[in-house]
Amino acid sequence: MSSSPPTPNPKDTPALRPAAANAETLARAEPPAETDLTAADHSLFTLSPPTLIGRTFGDFQLLEEIGRGGMGIVFKARQISLDRIVAVKMLLGEHLLDPVRCARFLTEARTMAGLDHPSIVRVYQIDQCEFGHYFAMEFVEGQTLESIVKKQHPLPPEWITSMMAVVADAIQHAHSKGIIHRDLKPSNIMINTRQRPVVMDFGIAKYLGQSSSLTQQGTIMGTPAYMAPEQASEDIVPVGPHSDIYALGAILYMLLTGAPPYDGPTPLKTILKVLEPGPPRAPRELRPDAPAELERIVMKCMAKRPAGRFASAGALADALRRYGADKTTRKLPSVSPNALHIELTVEETGKKIRLRKPIILVGRAPECRVLLRAADVSKHHCQIRLETGQVVVEDLGSANGTYVNGERIQTGFLQDGDELRIADHAFRVRIVAGEG
């Protein structure tokens, strides 16, 4: 199989043009949108950001600034009533009287609050104080993918696929709720201290099937190096879930090679490269030891035409996990999942649990097939999947981890005789093909 897709015939690819002549400004002129903000709401916002450190409003005390973007500033804060660390995002002072910016800020908060996935940052509270609108969210301690690439490139392909399969799952969840992220990039994905990826920053997210009064027609939304061609031009299909799949491929490309697929000296020149009919350089030209199958997955994500990409983010996650399985496990006999069963023996008591369902949920919630009523076990801790030729265990963003033979995993593969540990609870694994 060829390591990279054939170069498209230029005759089959229409000439594309940027969505706006002033594309370098990236979302400059926007129409006003209705909002409940008034100048009076912000009359007290006269403090520069550093002087907000140590200030208290409502239930939150601001401790330090941890991030700043084009629209907002993020603080590490303490939620007083629960004595926990959170992140608080507030608008930059220059945007407080801009109704479009304010409305977009609130849309970001409400979008994230409507999503419930362990790898999407959680929003706890949306409110307003004398300094303007803010929202409090989960504080994710760790590093961005961008930072990890800069410090640790080249990254192991197995680690890349393990992390990005979980990210693809999170994006599939967002798509199932009708939400397109539109700005996926390495700096918007955190890897926390427990090696759980967390998708951040839904500031320009869009609901499927709804036109946005916050985006002027012809305005480019997104980050040029990671945006799909249809985000950069009016001449292609509308932006949709396929656009996020392209961005996931561009992130995979960056993680594998250490460089974005397209890069120019200015945003406009990067966009023009994105719109070229040919694909980017094959990853193995930049990293000769990159696996051919992983290169194929990356290039499929980044097909210029959406129909050439994976059908869904979930399909991409499955492909990444199949790649990981091929590289890290010995295959069991090729029998169907219905012909497999797994037996877990509790190491402390010797009690045996026989499991036959294709998907087995483990945790302390009542619906779990393996129910562990222990404080150190998460409600939905992990799941075990019986698949053709393999048994897969996947951590579901648990607090205290899932381990195979003492190694903490995000996704792992069980063999007969392995030790599976759920938080502090150990089981010996027996896998049987057939009725045994």
N, C-alpha and C positions, 0 to 999 in steps of 0.2 A: 504494500500500500504506500502510496506516495506520502512523503512527510509533510507536504503542504499542498493546498488546493491549487488547481490550475489558475493562471491569471485570466480574469474575465476578458472577453473580446470587447474592445472599446465600442464596437458597433452596437453591442447589446446593452450598454450602460449609458443612460442619457447624460448629457452634460448637466452638471449641477452648479448652482450658484448659492452663495451664502444667503441666509434669510434676511440680512440687512446690510446695506452698504457700509454702515459704520459698525461692523461686527466687533471691532476691537474694543468698543465701549461696553459690549455685553450687558444688555438690559439697562440702557440709560433712561430713555423716555418712556414713561408709563402713565396711563390714564388714572385719574383719581378713582378710588373705590369707596363705597360707603363704609363708614366706621363710626364708632361711638366716641372717638377721641376728640378732645378739644384742646385748645392752647392752655386752658386753665388746668387740665389734667397734668401738664408738665411744667407748670410755673415754678415748681420747687426743684426741678432738675437743673441745678446750676453748678453741681459739683463735678470736677473732673474725675474719671474712673479711679485713680489711686486713692482719692479721699473717701471713696465709698468703703474701702477696706476697714473692717471693724464695725461698720454701721449695722444696726438691727432694724428690720421692718417686719411687721407681722410675726411669723414664727421662725424667721431666718436671720442668722448673723453671718455676714460676709467675711470670709477668712483670707482669701487671696484670689488674684486673677489667674485663671488657668488657660484661657483661650480667647481669641479675638478674631472675628472675620469681618467681611464687608458690611454686615448688617448688625451683628450682635456681639456681646461680650459675655463670657462665661466665667462665673466665680465658683470656687470651692466654698461651701457654706455649711453651717451647722443648723439642722432643724432642731429647735430648742425643745419642743414638746416631746419628741421621740429620741433626743440626744443621738442623732445619727448624722453622718456626713452625706450631703447631697450636692448636686450641681445646680446653680441658679443662672439662667440665661436672661439677659436684659438687652433691650435695644441700645445701640450706640446713641449718644446724646443728639447727634446731628440728624437722626431719623425720627425723633419723637414727634415732630409736627408734620411728618410726611404720612398721609393717610394710607397710601399704598404699602409703604414699608411696615406700618403698624398692623395693617390687615394681614399681610403676608406672615408676619411674626406670629400672630394669633393662630393663623391657619396651620403653621408648622406645629405649634403646641397641640392643637386639637387633633391633627393627623396622627401624631405619635401616641397621644392618649387613647386613640381608637384601636391601637394595635397591641396585641398581647402575645409576645413571643420572647423566649429567653435571650435571643440574640438581636433584639431591637431595644434600644434604650427606653426605659420606662419613664413616663411622666407622672409625677405625683400630684401636682397642683398648678393651676393657672390662676393668676390673680393680678391685681394692680395695687401699686403703692405710690407714695409721694414721688418716687423716682421714675414712674411709668409702669408699663406692663412688664410682667416677668412670668417665667414658669420654672418650677422646681422639678428636677428629674434625677434619675439614678446617677450616682457618682461612679464612674468607671475608672478604676485605678489600673493603669497599664500603659501600653504604647500603641500608637497608630501603626498600621501596616507600612505607611510611608517611612516612619522612623525606623522600623525593624529592617526594611530593605536597605536603608542607608547604612545601618550599623552592621548588618549580618550577611549581606549578599556575598556569595550565592546561597540561597535558601534551599533546603532539601525538598525535592518535588513531593515527597509523601506528606511533609508538613503543609506545603502549599495546598495540596488537594484536600487534606483533612479540614483545614480552616475554611477554605472557600466553598466546600460542600455545605457547611453550616450556614455561611453567608447566603448562599443560593437558596437554602431552605427558608431563611428569614425573608428574603425578597419574594419568594413564592407566597409566603403568608401575607405580605403586604399586597401582592397582586390579587390574592383571593378576596381581599377586602376592597378591591377596586382602586388601589393606590399605586402610582408609579413614582419611584424615587426621583429620577431625572438628574441626580448629581452624585452617583456612586463613584468613588475614587479612593485610593489608599489612605488619604488623610481623613476620610469619613468613616473608617472602620477601625475600631479599637480592638486590641487583643488584651484581655484583662489578665490579672496575675494568676488566674486559674486556667489560662489558655482557652478562654471562651471568647470568640469573636462577637462584637456588638456593633450593629449598624447605627450610625449617628446622623444627625443633621438632615431633616426632612424639610428644609427651608424653602425648596422650590418644588416640592412634591405636587402631583396633580391627580385628581380623581378621574378615573376612566369615564368617558362619555359625558364629561362636564366641561364646558368652556370656562376659562378662568378670566374674571374681570381684572385680575392682577397682572396679566401678561399682555402686552401690546402685540398685535399681529406683526410678524416680521422681526421680533426681538429674539435673540438667541439666549436660551437658558441652559446653564450647565457649565462644565469645565472642558475646554476644547480638547485636551489630550485624551479624555475618556468619553467624550460624547459620541453617540451614534451619528452616522451621516444624516439621518432624518431629523435630528435635533438641530443640525447646522444648515439645513436648506429647506425652502418652501416647496421644492420640486419633487419631493419623495413622499412616501406614505406618512400618515400622522404618527406622532410619538405614541408609543404604547409599551406594554410589557417587553416586547422585543428590544426596545431601546435600552432597558436595564440589563437585558441579557448581553447585549453588545458591551456595555460598560463592565460587566463582570468579566468578560473575556479580556478587555483591556487591562483590568486589574491583574488577572492571571498572567498576562503578558509581562507586566511590570514586575511582578513577584518572581517570575521565572528568569527574566533577562536583566533586571536591574534598571531598565529604561522604559518609558512609555512607548506605545506603538507608533505614535506620531508626536513630533516635537518641533516647534519652530521658534524663531527669535521673538515673535509677537503672537498674541492670540489669533489674529486674523490669519497669519501664515500657517499656524497649526491647523486652523479650520480648513483652509484650502487643501492641506495635505489629507485631512480626513475625507474630503470630498473627491479626491482622486479615485479613478475607477479601480486601480490595482490594490491588492492587499499590502499590508506593511511587510517589512522584512520578516522572513520566517524566524521564529525564536532560536532555532538551532544555528542560524548564521551568527547570532550574537553569543549563544551559549551552546557550544558543540555537544556537551554532555546532556543536554535537555532530552528527555524521553520523547520519542516520535509520537507515541499515542497521546501524550499530554499536549504536544504541539498541535496535533489534529483537533483536540478539544478546543484549544484556544482559538485557532483559526476558524473553526465552525461558529463559535460565538460571535466572531468579528466579521462574518460575511457581510458584504456591502448591502445586499438585499435582505430584508428581514426574513423572507421565506427560507433562506439558506441557513438560518441560525437554529439553535435548539428550540423546540416547540414551546417550552416553558422553563422557568428557573428551576422547577422541580426536576425536569428531565436533565438539566445540566448537573444538578446535585447528584442524580443517579449515575451519570456518566463518570463524574469525579470519584464516586465511591467504588464503581466497578474498576476504575484504574487502580485505586488504592488496594482493592482486594487482590487484584492480579499480582501486585508487587509485594504484598506483605503476608500472604497466607498460603499454606498448602491447601489445595482443594480437597474437599470431602468427596465421596463418590457422587457422581452426577445423577442424583435422584431428585425428584420434585420435593418442594417443601412439605407436602402432605405425607411423604414417606419418611420424614425426619422427626425425631423428637429429642428433647434435651432434658437431662435430669440434673438438678442442682442439689448437692448435699451440703447442708449447713455444717460447717466445720466444727462449730462449737458444740452442737447437739447430735449430729449424725442424722437429723431428719432429712428425708428426701422429698423433693418437689419435682413432679414430672410435668413437662410442658409440651404441648403439641401445636398450639395455635401459631399461625405464621408471624404474627406480631404480638409480643408479650411486653406489656407495660409494667415497669417496676417502680415502686415508690410507696408513699404512705397515704395517698388519696384512696378513697373507697373503691374507685373503679379499677385500680391496679390489679393485674392478674397475680403478681407476686407482691403481696402487701406486707410492708415492713413498718410497723408502728414504733418508730424511733425518731427522736428529735433531730438526729444528725442526718436523717434521710429526707430528701426533698419530696414534695408532693408527687411530682412526675420526675423521677430521678434519672432513669435511663430506659431504653427499650431494647429488646432482643428480637432480631428478625431471623426467621428460618427461611433461607433463600436457596435456590438451586445450587448445590455444591458448596455452600458455605453458611456459617452462622455468624451474624453480625451483631455486635453490641454497640449502642450509640448513647453517649451521655447527652442528657437533655438540658444542659445548663445548670446542673446540680451545684449546690453550694460546696459539698464536701467530696465530690469526685467519684469517678468510676475507674477501677483499676483491673488490668489483666496481667497476671503474674508479676504484680508489684509495680507496674508501669501505668501511670495515669494516662487515660486515653480520651479523645473526643469521639473517634470511631475506631473500633477494634474488631478483631476476628477471633472467634473462640474455637479451640481445638479440644479434642477429647483429653481430659486430664488437666486442663488449665485451672488456675485459681481465678475466680471472679470476685472482686471485692466491691461492695456497694457502701460507700462511706467507710464505716468501720466493721462491716458485716461480711465475712468471708464465706464463699461457697466453692465446692469442688465441682467441676463441670464434667458431665458424661454426655457424649453425643452419639446417638444410635441411628443408623440408616436402616429403615425397615421397621419391622414390628418388635425387634428385640427388647 
